[in-house]
Amino acid sequence: MVSSTRVVFSRRGKATNAANAMVLSAATPRAGHVTTLHLNNADYDVALQGEVRSSLNELHHLNYLDLSGNDFGDAKVSCMEREREALLSFKNGLIDDHGHLSSWQSDECCEWYGVECNNTTRHVITLRVNGVKLRGKIGSSLLELHHLDYLDLSRNDFGGIPIPELIVSMKQLQHLYLGSSNFSGIVPIQIGNLTNLRSLDLSYNSLKTENLDWLLSSIPIRVGQLSKLQLLDLSHNSLEGLVSESHFVKHDKLNTLDLSFNSLIFDIPLDWSPPFQLKTLCLASGANIADEAPEWFWNSSSLIQNLYLYDNQIRGTVPNLSSTSIEFMDLSVNQFSEPTLWQNTYKFGRNIHSLGVLDLSNNNLLGKIPTSTQLHSFDASSYAGNDGLCGDPLPKCLDDRLRPSTINPGVNMNERDSNNFSFMEEVGISMGFGFIFGFWGVVGSIILKKSWRIAFFNLFDDCCVCIQMETKLK
């Protein structure tokens, strides 16, 4: 039940008389705690002036404060003193070798590095101290930040400690980033209590599982309760166990999933239809997918833009992807082998204009890479390690007949041209025959016909006489 509390503010920040005072309403619960305070000038005839006192910090349960439309000059609403002290206590447990937290000294904690406050309530809502190489201990004072919904401690070095239980007890968190911060040990089961999480990143640590008594897989059993998750990144850890469709049955909002570089075993039916529409799917190395990739990876309804399936020993064919929106695809170090890739390649290669990165290297693909398709535009590294593959940008094939025609299936232009001489060969042959017939036609006539031979020598003598006369005259 909500009651009404009368709060009196003077026009100039101090009481003058009752006639000049404004009476404002603040919503309070039955316990008497003020949770909402409206001081918006649009609701009253007189604008507030003067000093905003720090006594507002004593309203520990205040969730909404509206001071808009007033005239406080250069006055500022300070951060909550209790939250400021909590941040200083958190800093005191850390080793900041590079001085990134040196600004954590002033009275206004909302202006500190990595700290963000709500513009209305001035509660700390974001703590982002990632990538500054902090070391040391994460103190329990963070629990005093009751309104903190974004915590990013990634890319620091916490010395191989387990994920602190205090973090997984902050149920108000919506975004939790602990990647690349040298955490180790067991993934706490209590992480399933953070039901407000939209983003969870535990990647690039040394996290592992303890047993399967409380796990359906390396992912805590209660992760299925995190139904608001949009990003889940558990890659580059030592997670083990079974992953089934039951882990994702409630994740209809999930758009980024990365479980790469673990020792997981995927037991998901090939024809399973997930409740989510992923844009990024990374299941590289150690995901232990079945021999054949599930159909939903690339069916016509898929919205996947980034697909990373490196090193999973997947067999079968590279599917027709003409109706998908994939921009990045890495299928390298698998066992794709069927030559039907090239049979369906015209739709695959011509219509996927969004595909910017392709890696099919180190598979068992066969045939000749066709020209006049998008497949032909990638460099040789995209196809390296396929012994049965040839054609530009790889070395030329020995048998051009393997090349499917892109103009007329009944005519192979290269095969037809291989039976003819090249242009330069034809020029060389013509010059040779011309020399033989020209030279021996003249010389043979002189040798065989006496009158021609006498005339030739007379002409030769006359030329010699002329040359001698011109020499003497000079």
Buried (B, 14 or more C-beta within 10 A) or exposed (E): EEEEEEBEBBBEBEEEEEEEBBEBEBBBEEEEBBBBBBBEBEEBEEEBBBEBEEEBBEBEEBBBBBBEEBEBEEBEBBBBBBBBEBBBBBBEBBEBEEEBBEEBEEEBBBBBEBBBBBEBBBBBBBBBBBBBEBEBBBBBBBEBBBBBBBBBBBBBBBEEBEBBEEBBBBEEBBBBBBBBBBBBBBBBBBBBBBEBBBBBBBBBBEBBBEEEEEBBBBBBBBBBBBBBBBBBBBBBBBBBBBBBBBBBEBBEBBBBBBBBBBBBBBEBEEEEEBEBBBBBBBBBBBBBBBEEBBBBBBBEEBEBBBBBBBBBEBBBBBBBBBEBEBBBBBBBBBBBBBBBBBBBBBEBBBBBEEBEEBBBBBBBBBBBBBBEBBBBEBEEEBBBBBEEBBBEBBEEBEEBEBBBEBEEEEEBEEEEEEEEEEEEEEEEEEEEEEEEEEEEEEEEEBEEEEEEEEEBEEEEEEEEEEEEEEEEEE
